[in-house]
Amino acid sequence: MSPANEAELSDAVAGASGALRVVGGGTRSIGAARAGEVLSLSELVGIEMYDPGALTLVAKAGTPLDDIEAALSAEGQMLAFEPTDMRALLGRDGASTIGGVVAANASGPRRLQAGACRDSLLGVRFVDGRGDVLKNGGRVMKNVTGYDLVKLMAGSYGTLGVMSEVALKVLPKLDGATVVVRDADALEVMTQAMMSPFEVSGAAAIPGEGVFLRLEGLEVSVQYRTEKLRALLGKLGEIEVISDPAQSAALWRRLRDVTDFADGTSAVWRVSMKPSDLMSGLMPALGGGLDVQYDWAGGLAWLRMGTGIDDAQIVEMHEAIQTGVTAHGGGHATLFKAPDAVLSRVIPFQPETPGVALLAKGLRAKFDPRAILNPGLMGAA
């Protein structure tokens, strides 16, 4: 099914006799392919409203992300949360959609400074599991509309409702430079940089390569803050500055999209924890054998198993990572990529605590009482 408008989407959900597999562009879906009829939003496209002066944009959920970023770029603006492009990492083709971005709460390195996708979401329209059309939030910066269902929909992977329209705030596009610190303690460098007054908008690290710190804004401001950061961190390691905006942007696209791991290797996890718990607790506990790339000042890690690993070893590592996250302070570990035989055996998302699981079950019962929207994807069958 590919409804062309919200009314057809409502009819499709209301008339469904079984499970529905909600699909945007299919470029960032994770986990095993679920049973059910495909409900594609590929025909629900178009930018409904874009007001550069008000820094707001409204688009139908199936609108390609490329179209939105092109419209924003023409006005010198951008999505502040820097949505990831997972196509290379996951080996997918097709067009990423803005609805898929919101459903996955896909947020890149600038989350440190600008917040996640959900923090840029002003409003949303969606169809619940009964086929009812609901709306929450608005199309402007200031709105008071009761319960914040907008935040609830971001990251729900289509399990609470099928989004038909999203409203987002946007920001002016910024150029920047990157300070690279080599041969240094990554956590110490990123901590000092984030505690400084120099407005770092990205802090990532690749062991053996360096720590990467991004500064954005007016050229004179970037130059001033770059020199201040160089002086602050010079005692911790060898400093290199990438001052060309294009080169700096290319580096951060590489880090954002985790393209270093887009080589067909066996399994990739995304782990989000308190930086000290992640880098000093979980990672030593897991031992070697995993490649790692850090982001969000050490609060996010992408983990990769190498080649020559069998399915049983991946399942064992998946259990070790999720158990380790719980044992070392809590957080979230998601299996982003693995062979189909593995994905069919595990739940990719971090198990919920009993209290959160009870709350989630109650929410799903309210929004999707027939349990037809991506059932089982996030652990709720």
Disulfide bonds with the S-S distance in Angstrom:
none
